[in-house]
Amino acid sequence: MAKFPSGTAIEIFDTLDSTSAEARRRAEAGEAGPLWVLALAQTAGYGRRGRGWEQQTGDFACTLLFKPDALPASWGQISFIVALALASVLDELMPEEKIALKWPNDVLLDGAKCAGILLESLGAALSIGVGVNIVTAPEGLPYPVARLMDHAAQPPAPQKLAERLDHHFWTFYRLWRAQGFAPIRDAWLARAVGLGVDITVRLPNEELSGVFEGLDETGALVLRSPAGRRTIAAGDVFFARRGN
């Protein structure tokens, strides 16, 4: 099995139902990683809340399976680490100002979603799924979508993107373990879209509107509304003027 310079293994499949599903199967079989599972094509990819994730050959679908050396209560902060790592990869391909981060787990390219991140707890291990639109821009979604091939002079092959993502992920992960969430939160907020503006957050049973003030010490979104200040651990964010 191939390994990156970090020592993390990578297994590449021509086709999988889902890299996240494969990571779950590995975890159920007792594997704890660290292991990247990369699929050149997916037949049943999915994102948050089980939503479908469309991927064509040439797009990026990869999942990291590993056991964080941190308390499970803090694992949610790793989504911000992955977002920063992915943004750093894209910075190598195009001007940094093109890339922004959207709470809780999206990466935007010129204001349109180009990547998503999915964390799943698998008992003692964690699965981190990353999907990036390299050649495909799915249609019919309630928000604008971008693909790398329209912005990067030479879009990366999925294998190369995985290698660079691995490098940046462990760099930010080591920072998090050494200094806590504060420097990760500051770096994420420096690239956040919608900070200080009116947003709507859709929750399973309600919809809230207010000003996006920032993140608390756990990574929850801080919303200031006429009803008061509220922290939100998970939800879908929509911007009044810019679209989702």
TIMIMI-638415 format. One record per residue (C-alpha): residue number from 1; x, y, z. Coordinates in nm, 3 decimals. Example, Ala and Ser with C-alpha at 12.3 -4.5 7.8 and 13.67 -1.06 7.14 Angstrom:
<vexkes>
     i        xx        yy        zz
     1     1.230    -0.450     0.780
     2     1.367    -0.106     0.714
</vexkes>
This chain:
<vexkes>
     i        xx        yy        zz
     1     0.000     0.000     0.000
     2     0.137     0.342    -0.096
     3     0.215     0.603     0.168
     4     0.254     0.980     0.167
     5     0.564     1.148     0.317
     6     0.364     1.191     0.640
     7     0.346     0.815     0.672
     8    -0.029     0.807     0.607
     9    -0.133     0.525     0.377
    10    -0.348     0.579     0.067
    11    -0.554     0.324    -0.121
    12    -0.690     0.420    -0.463
    13    -1.000     0.264    -0.620
    14    -1.120     0.308    -0.978
    15    -1.480     0.298    -0.852
    16    -1.647     0.283    -0.511
    17    -1.999     0.333    -0.388
    18    -1.862     0.593    -0.143
    19    -1.524     0.658     0.012
    20    -1.697     0.736     0.341
    21    -1.886     0.407     0.323
    22    -1.558     0.224     0.257
    23    -1.397     0.398     0.555
    24    -1.689     0.281     0.770
    25    -1.645    -0.076     0.649
    26    -1.274    -0.059     0.732
    27    -1.348     0.076     1.080
    28    -1.605    -0.199     1.141
    29    -1.336    -0.451     1.043
    30    -1.106    -0.306     1.309
    31    -0.889    -0.073     1.102
    32    -0.811     0.265     1.258
    33    -0.574     0.418     1.002
    34    -0.442     0.666     0.933
    35    -0.560     0.580     0.582
    36    -0.684     0.784     0.288
    37    -0.943     0.610     0.070
    38    -0.951     0.771    -0.276
    39    -1.208     0.686    -0.544
    40    -1.168     0.802    -0.902
    41    -1.543     0.754    -0.941
    42    -1.827     0.714    -0.688
    43    -2.167     0.560    -0.754
    44    -2.337     0.657    -0.428
    45    -2.148     0.950    -0.279
    46    -2.317     1.143    -0.001
    47    -2.270     1.454     0.209
    48    -2.422     1.600     0.523
    49    -2.758     1.455     0.635
    50    -2.727     1.186     0.369
    51    -2.760     1.427     0.079
    52    -2.631     1.297    -0.252
    53    -2.291     1.414    -0.377
    54    -2.245     1.400    -0.753
    55    -1.901     1.301    -0.878
    56    -1.766     1.229    -1.224
    57    -1.432     1.077    -1.322
    58    -1.173     1.349    -1.266
    59    -1.344     1.494    -0.959
    60    -1.206     1.440    -0.610
    61    -1.359     1.205    -0.354
    62    -1.138     1.100    -0.066
    63    -1.188     1.002     0.297
    64    -0.936     0.996     0.580
    65    -0.983     0.729     0.845
    66    -0.782     0.780     1.162
    67    -0.797     0.787     1.539
    68    -0.747     1.142     1.671
    69    -0.533     1.173     1.982
    70    -0.790     1.405     2.138
    71    -1.115     1.374     2.329
    72    -1.412     1.286     2.104
    73    -1.595     1.598     2.228
    74    -1.341     1.809     2.036
    75    -1.345     1.610     1.710
    76    -1.591     1.851     1.548
    77    -1.314     2.112     1.540
    78    -1.127     1.893     1.294
    79    -1.369     2.002     1.019
    80    -1.215     2.351     1.043
    81    -0.868     2.196     1.016
    82    -0.969     2.015     0.699
    83    -1.124     2.331     0.553
    84    -0.803     2.526     0.615
    85    -0.596     2.244     0.467
    86    -0.810     2.231     0.155
    87    -0.802     2.609     0.118
    88    -0.422     2.593     0.140
    89    -0.417     2.337    -0.142
    90    -0.633     2.561    -0.360
    91    -0.410     2.859    -0.279
    92    -0.135     2.672    -0.463
    93    -0.350     2.667    -0.778
    94    -0.499     3.016    -0.794
    95    -0.497     3.358    -0.620
    96    -0.572     3.324    -0.250
    97    -0.849     3.584    -0.260
    98    -1.062     3.350    -0.471
    99    -1.101     3.101    -0.186
   100    -1.333     3.151     0.112
   101    -1.475     2.926     0.383
   102    -1.841     2.889     0.469
   103    -1.963     2.758     0.803
   104    -1.979     2.481     0.889
   105    -1.788     2.283     0.626
   106    -1.788     2.426     0.273
   107    -1.511     2.575     0.061
   108    -1.611     2.848    -0.184
   109    -1.444     2.952    -0.509
   110    -1.540     3.303    -0.623
   111    -1.845     3.276    -0.397
   112    -1.963     2.940    -0.530
   113    -1.932     2.604    -0.356
   114    -1.650     2.390    -0.493
   115    -1.595     2.149    -0.204
   116    -1.763     1.993     0.096
   117    -1.642     1.814     0.407
   118    -1.816     1.540     0.605
   119    -1.710     1.417     0.949
   120    -1.848     1.090     1.085
   121    -1.763     0.935     1.420
   122    -1.696     0.562     1.386
   123    -1.654     0.466     1.748
   124    -1.286     0.497     1.831
   125    -1.202     0.633     1.484
   126    -1.304     0.934     1.278
   127    -1.393     0.947     0.910
   128    -1.330     1.273     0.720
   129    -1.482     1.278     0.373
   130    -1.371     1.547     0.127
   131    -1.534     1.610    -0.210
   132    -1.401     1.866    -0.460
   133    -1.554     1.964    -0.794
   134    -1.260     1.949    -1.034
   135    -1.433     1.879    -1.368
   136    -1.801     1.880    -1.267
   137    -2.034     2.162    -1.159
   138    -2.362     1.990    -1.062
   139    -2.681     2.165    -1.172
   140    -3.016     2.207    -1.001
   141    -2.880     2.294    -0.657
   142    -3.014     2.580    -0.440
   143    -2.673     2.753    -0.440
   144    -2.405     2.842    -0.696
   145    -2.145     2.575    -0.774
   146    -1.792     2.608    -0.913
   147    -1.537     2.366    -1.055
   148    -1.159     2.399    -1.044
   149    -1.102     2.353    -1.418
   150    -1.266     2.693    -1.482
   151    -1.027     2.874    -1.247
   152    -0.697     2.685    -1.228
   153    -0.453     2.691    -1.518
   154    -0.379     2.322    -1.457
   155    -0.629     2.147    -1.228
   156    -0.465     1.874    -1.020
   157    -0.515     1.503    -1.068
   158    -0.705     1.356    -0.771
   159    -0.397     1.168    -0.652
   160    -0.189     1.486    -0.642
   161    -0.464     1.678    -0.465
   162    -0.477     1.402    -0.202
   163    -0.102     1.429    -0.144
   164    -0.114     1.807    -0.095
   165    -0.424     1.779     0.126
   166    -0.247     1.524     0.344
   167     0.051     1.758     0.385
   168    -0.155     2.061     0.487
   169    -0.394     1.860     0.704
   170    -0.123     1.727     0.931
   171     0.039     2.072     0.951
   172    -0.282     2.226     1.085
   173    -0.358     1.918     1.295
   174    -0.023     1.947     1.475
   175    -0.092     2.317     1.537
   176    -0.430     2.227     1.687
   177    -0.281     1.963     1.915
   178    -0.003     2.197     2.028
   179    -0.198     2.520     2.075
   180    -0.565     2.428     2.087
   181    -0.854     2.556     1.878
   182    -0.781     2.930     1.908
   183    -0.526     2.959     1.620
   184    -0.742     2.733     1.402
   185    -1.049     2.946     1.474
   186    -0.857     3.269     1.399
   187    -0.723     3.130     1.069
   188    -1.068     3.006     0.969
   189    -1.238     3.335     1.053
   190    -0.978     3.523     0.846
   191    -1.117     3.339     0.542
   192    -1.484     3.322     0.645
   193    -1.758     3.443     0.414
   194    -2.053     3.626     0.567
   195    -1.883     3.741     0.884
   196    -2.061     4.049     1.021
   197    -2.354     4.032     0.779
   198    -2.714     3.914     0.799
   199    -2.761     3.542     0.749
   200    -3.033     3.282     0.783
   201    -2.960     2.951     0.953
   202    -3.192     2.663     0.879
   203    -3.221     2.405     1.154
   204    -3.426     2.084     1.144
   205    -3.720     2.244     1.324
   206    -3.673     2.619     1.289
   207    -3.514     2.899     1.090
   208    -3.312     3.177     1.253
   209    -3.196     3.511     1.116
   210    -2.937     3.753     1.246
   211    -2.579     3.873     1.214
   212    -2.298     3.619     1.190
   213    -2.068     3.736     1.471
   214    -1.809     3.458     1.467
   215    -1.731     3.123     1.625
   216    -1.726     3.031     1.992
   217    -1.447     2.833     2.154
   218    -1.596     2.503     2.029
   219    -1.656     2.607     1.667
   220    -2.028     2.678     1.702
   221    -2.164     2.971     1.501
   222    -2.247     3.281     1.705
   223    -2.562     3.456     1.580
   224    -2.682     3.795     1.705
   225    -3.053     3.852     1.650
   226    -3.326     4.075     1.796
   227    -3.408     3.785     2.027
   228    -3.055     3.779     2.166
   229    -2.724     3.607     2.111
   230    -2.732     3.239     2.022
   231    -2.474     2.970     1.947
   232    -2.556     2.708     1.683
   233    -2.368     2.381     1.662
   234    -2.499     2.269     1.320
   235    -2.722     2.407     1.047
   236    -2.742     2.533     0.689
   237    -2.640     2.894     0.632
   238    -2.788     3.118     0.365
   239    -2.682     3.473     0.279
   240    -2.942     3.734     0.199
   241    -2.747     3.903    -0.081
   242    -2.493     3.654    -0.208
   243    -2.694     3.334    -0.222
   244    -2.597     3.018    -0.040
</vexkes>
